[in-house]
Amino acid sequence: MKNIICNLILTTIFITLFQGCTSVETVKSDDVEQRIIFQQYFIHYDAADSTTIAIAKFNVNNGAGTALKLVSGSYVKYNGEKLSGEADKNDNTYQYTLRRHEALESVNTFTYLNNDKQEFSNNVEINPFELQASQAELSKSDKNTLQFKGKPISENETIECVLTQQDNTENSYPLPCYQDNDNPQMIVIFGEDIDAPAGKYSMQFVRRNSSSEISAMDRGGLWETEYLSKTVNVTIAN
C-alpha cells in the first residue's frame, strides 16, 4: 500500500529522498534581481507516524527556471526553524528541507528573507482528513457514504483513496471518492467504481491543497500541501 501511495504523491510534487550533492545547475540568489525570484513551498504530513516534511524551492522567473541557492544572509524558515539546502539529482533541483516527528501544527508558515532584506511570510493550509470510524464496509452494488473528521473539502482540494488487500499487500487499487453534496462531512464512494474483489482491505486517503496566492515580488509563487491519513480496515461486499 505504501508503494502506491508514494507513487500517487510523486506524480504531483517534488519530494524525494536526497542522495548527496550533484551537478545541478544553480545560481546564487544575490546574482539575480530579487523581483524575479519565484517561490515554491510544499508540506507533506503522514498521520501514521506523525512526520512533517517541509520543502522550499526558489527559481529564476518561474518554477521551471534555474534553481537558486540562498546566499549572503538570505534564508527560508518553516515555523521559525531554518531549512537546509541540498541538490537533488532525482529531479535536477535545489531545495530546502526540514523534517519533524511531531503532531501537525495548527499554523504552518514559511518565512523567506531575500538579499534586499525584504521578508515574505506565507501561511500554507494543510487540512487533516480521517474517517470517523476505524473500520467500514463498502458495497460494490450501492452508493457508499463515509463520515470524516476535518474541514469540508474546498474547491482547491482533492481527495485520493487507495485500497490494499490485507492478505496480499502487493494488490492495491486506486478508488475515486467525492464529497457528498448534501453533507460536507461525508464522502461518497460509488460501488461501480470499486475494482477490487470482495474481501478485507486497508484504506488510506491523501488530501491535497494548493494555491498561487502568495506573498512575493513580481514573479509570485505557489504552495502545495498534502495530508496522508491513517489506515482503516474495510470489508468489501458484492
N, C-alpha and C positions, 0 to 999 in steps of 0.2 A: 504493500500500500504506500509506503514511504516513497518508493521509486516513482510511482505515477503522480503523486502529489508534487514531488520535486520537479518532474517533467513539466507539469502544468505551470508551476511557478517560473521556471527558467524560460518559458516561451515569451514572457512579457516583461521581465525585469532583468537587471544587470547584477544579480547577486550570485557569486561563486566563491569557492574557497581559493585563497591566494596561494600561489606556488612560486613565490620568490620574484626578485626583480628581473625585468626583461628589457628588451629594446623598444618598448612602447614609445611612440613619438609624443613628446610633451614640449610645452613652452612654459617658461617661468611667468608667474602671474604679474610680476612687475614689468614685464616686457611688452604688455599689451595695454590698450586703452581699457580702463576699468568699466566703461559703459558697455562694452561689447562682450562682457563675461556672462555666460549662460549658466544658471544654477540648476542642479537636479538633486532631489532628495528622495530617499526611499527608506521605509521601515518595514521590517518583517517581524511578526511575533508568532511564536509557536507556543500555544497554550499547554501542550503536552509536557514540555519541560521548562516552561516559563523563560524562554530565551527571546531576547530582543536583539535584532541586528539593525543598526542604523548606518546608512551609506549616504555619502555626499559625493557629487562629481561636478567638475567645473570645466567648461569648454569655451572655445572661441566662437562667438556668434550664435551657435545653436548646438543642439545635442549631438550632432554628427561632426562638429568642429574639432580642431586639435585639442587634446586634453591639456589641462593646466595643472601645474604644481604650484601650490600656495607657498610663497616665499616672502622674505623681508617683513615679517610681522603679520602677514595675512594668515587667517586661520578659520576653521569651522568647528563649532561645538554642537553637541547634542545634549540638551538639558544640562548645560553648564560644563560638560566634560569634552575635552578636545578629542577629535577623531584622528586616527593615524593613517597616513597616506602610503600607498604602495601600488606598484604597477601590477596589472592583472593580464597575463598573457592569453587567457582564455578568450577574452573579447576585445583585446587590444585597447584597454582603457587604463586610466589612472584614477583611483578612487580612494576616498577616505572612509574608514570603517570603525565602528565601535560595537562590541558585543557585551551584553549584560545578561546575567541569570537572576532574574527577579520578576515580580509581578509587573504587569503592564502599567505604565504610569498614565495618569488621567490627562496630563498635558504633555505633548511631545513637540519640542521646539528646536529647530536648527538656527544657530546664530552664526552668521558669516561676517567677518571683518575683512574688507578689501584693502588694497595697498594705498588707497587715499584716506584710510581710517574711517571709512563710512561703514556703518553696521546695518545689516539686514537680518531681521528676525522673522522666521516663518513657522507658524504653528501648523502641523500637519495632523489630519484626522484619521485615526485608526480605530475602527469600531469592532468591539467583540461580537462574536456570533457563537452561541452554544444552544443546543436543544434543551428544552426544559426537562425532558425525560432522559434517563440514562440508557434506555432501550426502547425500541419501536418495532412496529410491524408494517410492512408495505405490501399492498396487493397489486398484482400485475394486471388486474382487471378493473380497478377502480381509481378514482381520484383520491390521492392521499394528502392529508394536511398534517403538518407538524408544527408545534408551537416552539418558538425560540426566545432566548433571552438576549436583550440588546436593543439598540435603536432600530426603528423601521429602516428598511433599505432605501437609500436615496437614489435619485436618477443618475448620480455619478458612480454608483457602486454596482458591483456584480457579485453573484454567489455561484461558486462551483462546488460540486459534490462528487465524491468517489466512494464506490462500494468495493470492499476487498473481502474475498471469501475467507472465512475463518480457518478452514482446514487446508487451504492452499493459498498462501499469501501472494503467489505469483499471478493469481487470477484477480484482476482489478477492472472495474467498469465505471467510466465517467457517467454521471447521471444528471440530466438537466433538472433544475429546480427554480421556482419562481415565487415571488412574494404574492400572497393572497390579496386580491383587490378589495375584498370585503373585510379583511382583518390584517392590518400591517404587522402583527406579531406572529403571523403564521406563514409558513412556506408551503407551496404546493408541489407535489411530485405526481405526475400522471403515470398510471400503470403501464400505458402503452409505450412509455419512454424507457422502461426498465428492461434492459437487455440481459441482465444477469438471471440465471436459472434460479428456481426456488431453492431456498436453503438459508443458512446462517452467515451473516456478514458483519463486518465492521464498516462504519460510515463516518466520513470526515468531510468538513467544509472548509473552503477558502473564501474569505470575504475581502474584496479588493475595493480600494477607493483611490481617486486621482483628481488632480486639478492643475490648471495652468495659471490660476490666480495666485500670484506670488509677489512678495516684496523684493524688488530687484531694480536694476537700471534698465537701459534701453532694450536689451535682448530678452529680458524676462527669464522664465524658467518653468519648471514643473515639479510636482511631487507625486509620489505613489506610496500607498501603504497596503499591507495585506495581513490578515489575521487568520492563522491556521488553527482550527478548532481542535478540541479533544475528540477522541473517537467515541462512538456509541455503538452498542450492539443492535443489530437489525435482523429480523426474520422476514424473508420474502416468501409470500404465498401466491400461488397461482390464482 
